[in-house]
Amino acid sequence: MSQLLGIAIGPVQGFIASARRTRDLWSGSRLISEVSKAVAKKIAGSFPGGLIFPNPVDPSGELEPDSDYLVSNILLCVISDGVDAARFSADCEFAAIGAWEAVANRALSDAGAAIDEARFLRQMKGVVEYYAAWASFSSDAEYPNARQAVNTALSARKACRDFAAWDGEAGVPKSSLGGERESVWRRFEVERLPKRFKAQLRPSRGEQLDCIGLTKRLGFGNRQFPSVSRLAAESWLMHLPPRTLAELREAADPLRAGGLVYLREARFPQFRHFPYDGSICYPERMGEIEPTEDMDRESQARWEEAKANWKNVLERSKRGSKATPSPYMAVLLADGDRMGAAISSIMSAHEHRDFSRALAGFAGEAREIVEAHHGALVFAGGDDVLALVPANAAIACAGSLRRAFLRMMTQWTGPTLSVGIGIGHSMEDLEDLLQLARRAEKTAKHPDRDGLAVIYAPRGQRGREVRRRWIAMPEDEYFEMVAHYRGGAIPDKAAYQLEKMAEHYRGWPTGAPNLVDAMRADAGRLFQRKTGGMNDAQSEWWLQLLRSRIIEADDLSVLANQLVVARHLSQIGETFRPAVVS
């Protein structure tokens, strides 16, 4: 007889969703992983071989604090029947709280006299949400029923959340990130914080942080994460000639004296060709770096000279390139489909461990894939992936992730990967960019899963939304359309005229004779009439696409939206496709 124990850790939204900077996003995901990892380590130490999800190859190394191994907030394990499950679960909760407090205390130590320690310590209590459920089983035949019982009980337990009402403090500003708790600053004017502290924390003007927000900024030390502007600029930088990049690097390096962030190659090898923050690629954002207050007059003069030199070199680089730095970047969210059905088909704990090991393999490969596409991985745990990617590499990255996932899941019938890509302006709030990607991911899964959804949202707009099933090869469609745009084979107004055509045909009665043929013929004439630069092979490609895609008027609108996305990607620069993809 054994017991199956399921555990869920939170708060996911509190740790991850509230983010103003990409580093907030990364550290919030890291916090969840570190807390969950501490629980997994407790389980592995108490019951060797008992872990089911996660299922690390080397628990003694991979489950150590601060390892690269990422653990999701859901855990499953087998414990002995004679063990008091409630008491052992309490020990696991203690481990989770201890992991959170260890990170928070590092932030407290770094913050020193800049914060109200009593307020920070009060907020530190009760942050971790811990839920557990368990059921007994005696054989592999009983394992599926035990797993179902644990899942049902755990869902019910999570629905009955128990938490004390937060007793706020009058006259204290709320956190700028979540707004739930008060700021822990001793002085609420951020500009009056110590210079050393501000340099590490990089607060926005007037920004207030509570215990969780400060822990996300300081709890993992002075670790970097690429900004949205760096991911946006990469669409341009990745295609520059080596000589141009060398000139840009030489001109940028002196600006580090004014606070320009240098991305260490050991942590971000994908940016070694230009290891600096991307804000300096946009003249309107040069004000974000300024000489430090302790510079003498001579040093300030050298810095101003370096700034002027950078602007000159940047302008020369733009003139020598076929594109200019675009302010748009992509947030990519991937999630496995039909995972519940796949797990329900698992008949034993041993097979479930194999399933977990396969998911861990995908998570590890996801990091390599994202970096190969010049992106930055925020989190990859199980079948979930969150990454920030240059806009012109996002679709290729999504395709590579899907192929890797399917390869890892070949043993099980049903799982596929849906991917949502939100392409937005880097100056939009990060939470808005994340919401764009979540909307795209939700669209990718409906109505039949295994989809790729791309939402391109010009600044301040809801955006154009395109959803295609992977079986229709949307990756290749986008590559072809972008190439046609860059070669001048598609006029800029093609999307607009397709949309007008869709409005015209929506007025036709349902079942009108030859309606499909008429729409295809009109769309075909549009491309033949408006595309003087299209060769025979391109013309044939479009005719085949129209024959396969156009069945009703709404299909013309979908194609119009896809053309809008493709046109935008063509303006950013050449579509990136790595030499070797999974």
C-alpha positions as CSV (number, residue, x, y, z in Angstrom):
1,M,0.0,0.0,0.0
2,S,1.3,3.5,-0.9
3,Q,-0.1,7.0,-0.8
4,L,-0.2,9.4,-3.7
5,L,0.4,13.0,-2.7
6,G,-0.4,16.0,-4.9
7,I,0.8,19.6,-4.0
8,A,0.1,23.0,-5.6
9,I,2.1,26.1,-4.8
10,G,1.1,29.7,-5.2
11,P,0.6,32.6,-5.6
12,V,1.3,32.3,-9.3
13,Q,-0.4,35.5,-10.2
14,G,1.3,37.4,-7.4
15,F,4.7,36.2,-8.3
16,I,4.5,36.3,-12.1
17,A,1.7,38.5,-13.3
18,S,2.7,41.7,-11.6
19,A,5.7,42.9,-13.5
20,R,6.9,46.2,-14.9
21,R,10.3,45.0,-16.1
22,T,11.3,41.8,-17.8
23,R,13.5,41.1,-14.8
24,D,10.4,41.2,-12.6
25,L,8.8,38.6,-14.9
26,W,11.8,36.4,-14.8
27,S,12.4,36.6,-11.1
28,G,8.7,36.0,-10.3
29,S,8.9,32.8,-12.4
30,R,12.1,31.9,-10.7
31,L,10.6,32.4,-7.3
32,I,7.8,29.9,-8.0
33,S,10.4,27.4,-9.3
34,E,12.7,27.8,-6.2
35,V,9.8,27.4,-3.8
36,S,8.5,24.3,-5.7
37,K,12.0,23.0,-6.0
38,A,12.5,23.1,-2.2
39,V,9.4,21.0,-1.8
40,A,10.6,18.5,-4.4
41,K,14.0,18.3,-2.6
42,K,12.2,17.5,0.7
43,I,10.2,14.7,-1.0
44,A,13.3,13.3,-2.8
45,G,15.3,13.3,0.5
46,S,12.5,11.6,2.5
47,F,11.4,9.1,-0.2
48,P,14.1,8.4,-2.8
49,G,12.4,7.5,-6.0
50,G,9.1,8.8,-4.8
51,L,8.9,11.9,-7.1
52,I,6.7,11.5,-10.1
53,F,6.3,15.1,-11.2
54,P,8.9,16.5,-11.5
55,N,11.2,13.6,-12.1
56,P,14.8,14.9,-12.2
57,V,17.6,12.6,-13.4
58,D,19.9,13.8,-10.6
59,P,17.8,15.0,-7.7
60,S,20.9,15.6,-5.5
61,G,22.1,18.2,-8.0
62,E,19.2,19.4,-10.0
63,L,17.0,20.2,-6.9
64,E,19.7,22.3,-5.1
65,P,18.7,25.9,-4.6
66,D,19.6,28.2,-7.6
67,S,20.2,25.3,-10.0
68,D,19.1,25.7,-13.6
69,Y,16.5,23.0,-13.2
70,L,13.0,24.6,-13.3
71,V,10.1,23.1,-11.4
72,S,6.4,24.0,-12.0
73,N,4.0,24.8,-9.2
74,I,2.3,21.4,-9.3
75,L,4.0,18.4,-7.8
76,L,3.1,14.7,-7.5
77,C,4.8,11.9,-5.5
78,V,4.4,8.6,-3.9
79,I,5.0,8.2,-0.1
80,S,4.9,5.2,2.1
81,D,1.6,4.0,3.5
82,G,2.8,4.1,7.1
83,V,3.7,7.8,6.9
84,D,1.3,10.4,8.3
85,A,0.5,12.2,5.1
86,A,-0.8,15.3,6.8
87,R,2.3,15.7,8.9
88,F,4.6,15.1,5.9
89,S,2.6,17.6,3.9
90,A,3.1,20.1,6.7
91,D,6.9,19.5,6.5
92,C,6.7,20.2,2.8
93,E,4.8,23.4,3.4
94,F,7.5,24.4,5.9
95,A,10.2,23.8,3.2
96,A,8.2,25.9,0.7
97,I,7.9,28.8,3.2
98,G,11.6,28.5,4.1
99,A,12.6,28.8,0.4
100,W,10.5,31.9,0.0
101,E,11.9,33.5,3.2
102,A,15.5,32.7,2.2
103,V,15.1,34.7,-1.0
104,A,13.1,37.5,0.7
105,N,15.7,37.8,3.5
106,R,18.5,38.3,0.8
107,A,16.5,41.2,-0.5
108,L,16.0,42.5,3.0
109,S,19.7,42.3,3.6
110,D,20.5,44.2,0.4
111,A,17.9,46.9,1.0
112,G,19.2,47.8,4.4
113,A,18.1,51.1,5.9
114,A,16.2,52.1,2.7
115,I,13.1,50.2,3.7
116,D,10.8,49.8,6.7
117,E,12.1,46.5,8.0
118,A,9.0,45.9,10.3
119,R,6.6,46.4,7.4
120,F,8.7,44.2,5.1
121,L,8.7,41.3,7.7
122,R,5.0,41.7,8.3
123,Q,4.3,41.4,4.6
124,M,6.7,38.4,4.3
125,K,4.4,36.2,6.4
126,G,1.6,34.4,4.7
127,V,2.8,34.9,1.1
128,V,3.2,31.3,0.1
129,E,-0.1,29.5,-0.8
130,Y,0.2,25.8,-0.2
131,Y,-2.4,23.2,-1.0
132,A,-2.2,19.4,-0.8
133,A,-4.3,16.2,-1.2
134,W,-3.6,12.5,-1.0
135,A,-5.1,9.1,-1.6
136,S,-4.0,5.5,-1.0
137,F,-3.5,2.8,-3.6
138,S,-2.1,-0.7,-3.5
139,S,-1.2,-1.6,-7.1
140,D,-0.7,-0.2,-10.6
141,A,-4.3,-1.1,-11.4
142,E,-5.4,1.4,-8.7
143,Y,-3.0,4.1,-9.6
144,P,-5.3,5.9,-12.2
145,N,-8.2,6.1,-9.6
146,A,-5.9,7.4,-6.9
147,R,-4.5,10.0,-9.3
148,Q,-8.1,11.1,-10.2
149,A,-9.0,11.2,-6.5
150,V,-6.0,13.4,-5.7
151,N,-6.7,15.8,-8.6
152,T,-10.3,16.2,-7.6
153,A,-9.5,16.8,-3.9
154,L,-6.7,19.2,-4.8
155,S,-9.0,21.2,-7.0
156,A,-11.6,21.4,-4.3
157,R,-9.0,22.4,-1.7
158,K,-7.7,25.2,-4.0
159,A,-11.2,26.4,-4.5
160,C,-11.6,26.8,-0.7
161,R,-8.8,29.3,-0.2
162,D,-8.2,30.4,3.3
163,F,-6.5,33.7,3.9
164,A,-6.7,36.4,6.5
165,A,-7.9,39.9,5.5
166,W,-5.0,42.2,4.9
167,D,-4.9,45.0,7.4
168,G,-3.5,48.0,5.5
169,E,-1.7,51.1,6.7
170,A,-3.2,54.5,6.4
171,G,-1.1,57.1,4.6
172,V,1.3,54.6,3.0
173,P,1.3,54.3,-0.8
174,K,0.4,51.0,-2.4
175,S,2.9,48.9,-4.4
176,S,3.1,50.0,-8.1
177,L,3.2,46.4,-9.2
178,G,0.3,44.7,-7.6
179,G,-1.4,47.4,-5.6
180,E,-2.3,44.8,-2.9
181,R,0.2,45.7,-0.2
182,E,1.8,48.9,0.9
183,S,5.2,50.2,-0.2
184,V,8.1,49.1,2.0
185,W,10.2,52.3,1.3
186,R,11.2,54.2,4.4
187,R,11.1,57.4,2.3
188,F,8.5,57.2,-0.5
189,E,10.4,59.5,-2.9
190,V,12.3,57.0,-5.0
191,E,14.7,59.7,-6.1
192,R,16.0,60.0,-2.6
193,L,17.1,56.4,-2.3
194,P,20.9,55.7,-2.0
195,K,22.7,55.8,-5.4
196,R,24.2,52.3,-5.0
197,F,20.7,51.0,-4.2
198,K,19.0,52.7,-7.1
199,A,21.7,51.4,-9.5
200,Q,20.9,47.8,-8.6
201,L,17.1,48.3,-8.2
202,R,16.6,50.5,-11.3
203,P,13.2,51.9,-10.0
204,S,11.0,54.0,-12.3
205,R,10.2,57.5,-11.2
206,G,7.8,57.4,-8.2
207,E,7.7,53.6,-8.3
208,Q,6.7,51.9,-5.0
209,L,7.4,48.3,-4.1
210,D,6.0,45.9,-1.5
211,C,7.8,42.9,0.0
212,I,7.1,40.7,-3.1
213,G,8.1,43.4,-5.5
214,L,11.3,44.2,-3.7
215,T,12.2,40.5,-3.4
216,K,11.8,40.0,-7.1
217,R,14.2,42.9,-7.7
218,L,16.8,42.0,-5.2
219,G,16.3,38.5,-4.0
220,F,18.4,36.9,-6.8
221,G,21.2,39.3,-6.6
222,N,22.3,41.6,-9.4
223,R,21.2,39.2,-12.1
224,Q,20.3,40.5,-15.5
225,F,17.5,39.9,-17.9
226,P,17.3,41.5,-21.4
227,S,14.8,44.4,-21.6
228,V,12.0,44.6,-24.1
229,S,14.0,47.2,-26.1
230,R,16.9,44.7,-26.4
231,L,14.6,42.1,-27.8
232,A,13.0,44.6,-30.2
233,A,16.4,45.9,-31.4
234,E,17.6,42.3,-32.0
235,S,15.4,42.0,-35.1
236,W,17.7,44.6,-36.7
237,L,21.0,43.8,-35.0
238,M,21.0,40.0,-35.8
239,H,21.3,40.7,-39.6
240,L,24.0,43.4,-39.5
241,P,27.4,42.6,-41.0
242,P,30.1,41.7,-38.5
243,R,32.1,44.9,-39.3
244,T,29.0,47.1,-38.6
245,L,28.4,45.3,-35.3
246,A,32.1,45.7,-34.3
247,E,31.7,49.5,-34.9
248,L,28.5,49.6,-32.8
249,R,30.1,47.6,-30.0
250,E,33.2,49.9,-29.9
251,A,31.0,53.0,-29.8
252,A,28.6,51.7,-27.2
253,D,31.2,50.5,-24.6
254,P,32.1,54.0,-23.3
255,L,28.4,54.5,-22.5
256,R,28.5,52.0,-19.7
257,A,29.8,54.8,-17.6
258,G,26.4,56.4,-17.8
259,G,24.5,53.3,-16.8
260,L,24.2,51.4,-20.1
261,V,23.5,47.8,-19.2
262,Y,26.1,45.2,-20.3
263,L,24.8,41.7,-20.9
264,R,27.3,39.2,-19.7
265,E,28.1,36.6,-22.4
266,A,28.2,33.7,-19.9
267,R,24.5,34.3,-19.1
268,F,23.3,35.5,-22.5
269,P,25.5,34.0,-25.2
270,Q,22.8,34.7,-27.9
271,F,23.5,38.5,-27.5
272,R,27.3,38.3,-27.7
273,H,27.4,40.1,-31.0
274,F,26.0,43.2,-29.2
275,P,26.0,42.7,-25.5
276,Y,24.3,45.9,-24.5
277,D,20.8,47.1,-23.7
278,G,18.8,48.0,-26.8
279,S,17.4,51.3,-25.7
280,I,20.4,53.2,-27.2
281,C,19.3,51.9,-30.7
282,Y,16.4,54.3,-30.4
283,P,17.4,58.0,-30.2
284,E,14.3,59.0,-28.4
285,R,15.3,56.8,-25.5
286,M,18.9,58.0,-25.1
287,G,17.8,60.1,-22.1
288,E,17.5,56.8,-20.1
289,I,21.2,56.8,-19.6
290,E,23.0,59.8,-18.1
291,P,26.3,60.5,-16.5
292,T,26.5,59.5,-12.8
293,E,26.3,62.2,-10.2
294,D,29.8,61.6,-8.9
295,M,31.5,62.2,-12.3
296,D,34.0,65.0,-12.4
297,R,33.7,67.6,-15.2
298,E,36.4,65.9,-17.4
299,S,34.6,62.5,-17.1
300,Q,31.3,64.1,-18.0
301,A,32.8,65.7,-21.1
302,R,34.2,62.4,-22.2
303,W,30.9,60.8,-21.7
304,E,29.1,63.5,-23.7
305,E,31.6,63.0,-26.5
306,A,31.0,59.2,-26.4
307,K,27.3,59.8,-26.6
308,A,27.6,62.0,-29.7
309,N,29.9,59.5,-31.3
310,W,27.4,56.7,-30.7
311,K,24.7,58.7,-32.4
312,N,26.9,59.2,-35.5
313,V,27.9,55.5,-35.7
314,L,24.2,54.5,-35.2
315,E,23.1,56.7,-38.1
316,R,25.8,55.4,-40.4
317,S,24.7,51.8,-39.5
318,K,21.1,52.5,-40.3
319,R,22.0,54.0,-43.7
320,G,24.0,50.9,-44.6
321,S,21.2,48.6,-43.6
322,K,18.0,47.6,-45.5
323,A,16.0,48.1,-42.3
324,T,16.0,50.3,-39.2
325,P,15.6,49.2,-35.5
326,S,11.9,48.5,-35.0
327,P,10.4,49.1,-31.5
328,Y,8.2,45.9,-31.8
329,M,9.0,42.6,-30.1
330,A,7.1,39.4,-29.4
331,V,5.9,37.6,-26.3
332,L,5.6,33.8,-26.9
333,L,3.4,31.5,-24.8
334,A,3.2,27.8,-25.5
335,D,1.0,25.2,-23.8
336,G,0.4,21.5,-24.3
337,D,-2.9,20.3,-25.6
338,R,-4.9,17.3,-24.4
339,M,-2.4,16.8,-21.6
340,G,-5.2,15.7,-19.2
341,A,-6.3,13.0,-21.6
342,A,-2.7,11.8,-22.0
343,I,-2.2,11.6,-18.3
344,S,-5.5,9.8,-17.9
345,S,-4.2,7.1,-20.2
346,I,-1.2,6.5,-17.9
347,M,-1.7,3.3,-16.0
348,S,1.2,3.3,-13.5
349,A,3.5,5.6,-11.5
350,H,6.4,4.2,-13.5
351,E,4.9,5.3,-16.8
352,H,3.9,8.7,-15.2
353,R,7.6,9.2,-14.3
354,D,8.6,8.5,-17.9
355,F,6.0,11.1,-19.0
356,S,7.5,13.6,-16.5
357,R,11.0,12.9,-17.7
358,A,9.9,13.6,-21.3
359,L,8.4,16.9,-20.3
360,A,11.6,17.9,-18.5
361,G,13.5,17.0,-21.6
362,F,11.3,19.4,-23.6
363,A,11.7,22.1,-21.0
364,G,15.5,21.8,-21.3
365,E,15.4,21.8,-25.1
366,A,13.0,24.8,-25.0
367,R,15.8,27.0,-23.6
368,E,18.2,26.0,-26.4
369,I,15.5,26.7,-29.0
370,V,14.6,30.1,-27.6
371,E,18.3,31.1,-27.4
372,A,18.9,29.8,-31.0
373,H,16.2,32.2,-32.1
374,H,17.9,35.1,-30.2
375,G,15.2,35.2,-27.5
376,A,15.2,35.1,-23.7
377,L,13.5,32.3,-21.9
378,V,11.4,33.4,-18.9
379,F,10.1,29.9,-17.9
380,A,9.9,26.4,-19.2
381,G,8.3,23.8,-16.9
382,G,6.5,20.8,-18.2
383,D,4.5,21.7,-21.2
384,D,4.5,25.5,-20.5
385,V,6.9,27.9,-22.1
386,L,7.1,31.7,-21.7
387,A,9.7,33.6,-23.7
388,L,10.5,37.0,-25.1
389,V,11.6,36.8,-28.7
390,P,12.6,39.2,-31.6
391,A,9.4,39.7,-33.7
392,N,11.1,38.5,-36.9
393,A,12.1,35.2,-35.2
394,A,9.0,34.4,-33.2
395,I,7.1,32.3,-35.8
396,A,10.2,30.2,-36.5
397,C,10.8,29.8,-32.8
398,A,7.2,28.6,-32.3
399,G,7.6,26.0,-35.1
400,S,10.8,24.7,-33.6
401,L,9.2,24.4,-30.1
402,R,6.3,22.4,-31.5
403,R,8.5,20.0,-33.4
404,A,10.6,19.4,-30.2
405,F,7.4,18.9,-28.1
406,L,5.9,16.3,-30.6
407,R,9.2,14.5,-30.7
408,M,9.3,14.2,-26.9
409,M,5.6,13.1,-26.8
410,T,5.8,10.3,-29.4
411,Q,5.1,7.6,-26.8
412,W,1.8,9.1,-25.9
413,T,-1.2,9.6,-28.2
414,G,-2.9,13.0,-28.4
415,P,-0.6,15.7,-27.0
416,T,0.1,18.7,-29.3
417,L,1.4,22.2,-28.7
418,S,-0.5,25.4,-29.2
419,V,1.5,28.6,-29.4
420,G,0.3,32.2,-29.0
421,I,2.5,35.1,-30.1
422,G,1.8,38.7,-29.2
423,I,3.7,41.3,-31.2
424,G,3.5,44.7,-29.5
425,H,5.4,47.9,-29.1
426,S,8.2,47.7,-26.6
427,M,7.1,50.9,-24.8
428,E,3.7,49.4,-23.9
429,D,3.3,48.2,-20.3
430,L,4.8,44.8,-19.9
431,E,1.6,43.5,-18.4
432,D,-0.3,44.6,-21.6
433,L,2.2,42.7,-23.7
434,L,1.7,39.6,-21.5
435,Q,-2.0,40.0,-21.8
436,L,-1.6,40.1,-25.6
437,A,0.3,36.8,-25.6
438,R,-2.3,35.2,-23.3
439,R,-5.0,36.3,-25.7
440,A,-3.1,34.8,-28.5
441,E,-2.5,31.5,-26.6
442,K,-6.2,31.2,-25.9
443,T,-7.0,31.9,-29.5
444,A,-4.5,29.2,-30.6
445,K,-6.4,26.6,-28.6
446,H,-9.8,27.2,-30.1
447,P,-11.8,25.6,-31.6
448,D,-9.6,22.5,-32.2
449,R,-6.2,23.1,-30.5
450,D,-2.8,22.4,-32.1
451,G,-2.9,26.0,-33.3
452,L,-0.6,29.0,-33.9
453,A,-2.2,32.4,-33.2
454,V,-0.4,35.7,-33.9
455,I,-1.7,39.0,-32.7
456,Y,0.0,42.1,-34.1
457,A,-1.1,45.1,-32.1
458,P,0.1,48.6,-33.2
459,R,0.5,50.8,-30.2
460,G,-2.8,51.6,-28.5
461,Q,-4.8,49.2,-30.7
462,R,-6.4,45.9,-30.1
463,G,-4.6,44.4,-33.0
464,R,-4.9,42.0,-35.9
465,E,-5.5,38.4,-35.0
466,V,-4.7,35.4,-37.1
467,R,-5.2,31.8,-36.0
468,R,-4.1,28.8,-38.1
469,R,-3.7,25.1,-37.3
470,W,-0.2,23.7,-37.5
471,I,-1.4,21.1,-40.0
472,A,-1.9,24.0,-42.5
473,M,1.8,24.8,-42.2
474,P,1.3,28.5,-41.1
475,E,5.1,28.8,-40.5
476,D,5.8,28.3,-44.2
477,E,2.9,30.6,-45.2
478,Y,4.4,33.5,-43.2
479,F,7.9,32.9,-44.5
480,E,6.6,33.0,-48.1
481,M,4.4,36.1,-47.6
482,V,7.2,38.0,-45.9
483,A,9.6,37.1,-48.7
484,H,7.1,38.3,-51.3
485,Y,6.6,41.6,-49.5
486,R,10.4,42.1,-49.2
487,G,10.8,41.3,-52.9
488,G,8.1,43.8,-53.9
489,A,5.7,41.2,-55.2
490,I,2.8,42.2,-53.0
491,P,1.4,45.8,-53.0
492,D,0.9,47.4,-49.6
493,K,-2.9,47.8,-50.2
494,A,-3.5,44.1,-50.8
495,A,-4.7,43.4,-47.3
496,Y,-7.0,46.4,-47.3
497,Q,-8.6,45.4,-50.7
498,L,-9.1,41.8,-49.5
499,E,-10.9,43.1,-46.4
500,K,-13.2,45.3,-48.7
501,M,-13.8,42.2,-50.8
502,A,-14.8,40.2,-47.7
503,E,-17.3,43.0,-46.8
504,H,-18.8,42.8,-50.3
505,Y,-19.3,39.0,-50.2
506,R,-20.7,38.9,-46.7
507,G,-23.8,40.5,-48.2
508,W,-24.5,37.6,-50.5
509,P,-27.2,35.1,-49.6
510,T,-26.0,31.9,-48.0
511,G,-25.6,29.1,-50.6
512,A,-25.5,31.5,-53.5
513,P,-24.4,29.6,-56.7
514,N,-20.7,29.7,-57.5
515,L,-20.0,31.9,-54.5
516,V,-16.8,30.1,-53.6
517,D,-15.5,30.2,-57.2
518,A,-16.4,34.0,-57.4
519,M,-14.4,34.8,-54.3
520,R,-11.4,32.8,-55.3
521,A,-11.4,34.3,-58.8
522,D,-11.8,37.9,-57.5
523,A,-8.9,37.4,-55.0
524,G,-6.8,35.8,-57.7
525,R,-7.4,38.8,-60.1
526,L,-6.5,41.2,-57.3
527,F,-3.0,39.6,-56.9
528,Q,-2.5,39.3,-60.7
529,R,-3.5,42.9,-61.3
530,K,-1.7,44.5,-58.4
531,T,1.6,42.5,-58.3
532,G,3.8,43.4,-61.2
533,G,6.9,42.0,-59.5
534,M,5.5,38.5,-59.0
535,N,7.1,35.6,-60.9
536,D,5.3,32.5,-62.2
537,A,6.3,30.4,-59.1
538,Q,4.9,33.0,-56.8
539,S,1.7,33.4,-58.8
540,E,1.2,29.7,-58.7
541,W,1.8,29.6,-54.9
542,W,-0.9,32.3,-54.4
543,L,-3.4,30.5,-56.6
544,Q,-2.9,27.3,-54.7
545,L,-3.2,29.1,-51.4
546,L,-6.5,30.8,-52.5
547,R,-7.9,27.5,-53.7
548,S,-7.1,25.8,-50.3
549,R,-8.1,28.8,-48.1
550,I,-11.1,30.6,-49.5
551,I,-14.4,28.9,-48.7
552,E,-16.4,31.7,-47.2
553,A,-16.2,35.5,-46.8
554,D,-14.6,35.4,-43.4
555,D,-11.6,33.5,-44.9
556,L,-10.8,36.6,-46.9
557,S,-10.7,38.6,-43.7
558,V,-8.4,36.0,-42.1
559,L,-6.1,36.2,-45.1
560,A,-6.1,40.0,-45.0
561,N,-5.1,39.9,-41.3
562,Q,-2.3,37.5,-42.1
563,L,-1.0,39.8,-44.8
564,V,-1.0,42.7,-42.3
565,V,1.2,40.6,-40.0
566,A,3.4,39.5,-42.8
567,R,3.8,43.1,-44.1
568,H,4.8,44.3,-40.6
569,L,7.4,41.5,-40.3
570,S,8.8,42.3,-43.7
571,Q,9.3,45.9,-42.6
572,I,11.2,44.8,-39.4
573,G,13.8,43.0,-41.4
574,E,14.7,39.7,-42.8
575,T,12.9,36.7,-41.3
576,F,15.2,34.8,-39.0
577,R,15.5,31.0,-39.4
578,P,18.4,29.2,-37.7
579,A,20.6,27.0,-39.7
580,V,19.6,24.0,-37.5
581,V,16.2,23.7,-35.9
582,S,14.5,21.0,-34.0
